[in-house]
Amino acid sequence: MSYLDNQINAFKSNLTSSSTKLSNKRTAAAPTTSTPSPAPSHASVSSKNDLKRKRPEQANVVYSQPADTGTGKNVMTQITYAVDYLKGKGTPQTLQDLLSYLSLQYREDDYKRTIGTILKNHEKISFDRTGADGVGTFSFRPIHNIRSPSQLLGHLQSQPTAQGLNVRALRDGWPGAEDAINLLESQGKLLVTRNKKDDHAKMVWPNDPSLRFDIDDEFKTMWHKVRLPEAGALAEELEREGLTPTNKSRVVRAKPIKQEKKTKKPRKSGKTTNTHMVGVLRDYSHLKK
């Protein structure tokens, strides 16, 4: 029995040691308590919110445009304003008058001389050295130097041909040209063609009274007795004669293409090799179809 007792005691001791080791391992494997993370400061939160904060929407601001006062900075811009001023003024102006209008009277002398030199060589400007008691004046040079009804009639009568005059060219140097044209037309001194859209004068010719002829009433009666065909009947008659109206596209009929018949070429006979039978064989070539 002593042997069995020793075995039982050894088994119990093993169980005790095993249980002790298991308890130690469980204690070591238990999770450690995590230290609480520091709370973010108010300053950091506010800075992030500032970054994410949307920008305020800007209102649609309407800025006023600068007025067209003729004070451009570029030299050629100043020349354009000066030409328009002379065109609208209609009277000769000195260089000092133009510089005052352009607000350039206080600029350096070199700049003023440049303006004067360009104006003297401009194709739309005439320079009179004797104007303003020798100071010199500038004036607008229109296409036609016509500024009154008498000048218009004189220009039309002095033309060697019966060519008309463009009203737009007249308005280039004479703003009141159209009113004068209407007056002369009502007086029977001008022949005027007008635009259909706005009834403005387009071209003018002199109405020469020497070219007027009185026609007898007999010829007027004969003229009115001539009966014109109706528009539809006239077009049909013209088409019947082979004439096509200009507003109608002409249909060109294509000519039929004649197909040429292919002729068979005669077959070439082979080389004659039996020359030694010439007197014996007979020729039947004439019987070929």
Buried (B, 14 or more C-beta within 10 A) or exposed (E): EEEEEEEEEEEEEEEEEEEEEEEEEEEEEEEEEEEEEEEEEEEEEEEEEEEEEEEEEEEEEEEEEEEEEBBBEEEEEBBEBBBEBBBEBEEBBBBEBBBEBBEBEEBEEEEBEBBBEBBBEBEBBBBEEEBBEEEBBBBBBBEBEBBEBEBBBEBBEEEEEEEBBBBEBBBBBBEEBBEBBBEBBEEEBBBBEBEEEEEBBBBBBBBEEEEEEEEEEEEEEEEEEEEEEEEEEEBEEEEEEEEEEEEEEEEEEEEEEEEEEEEEEEEEEEEEEEEEEEEEEEEEEEEEE
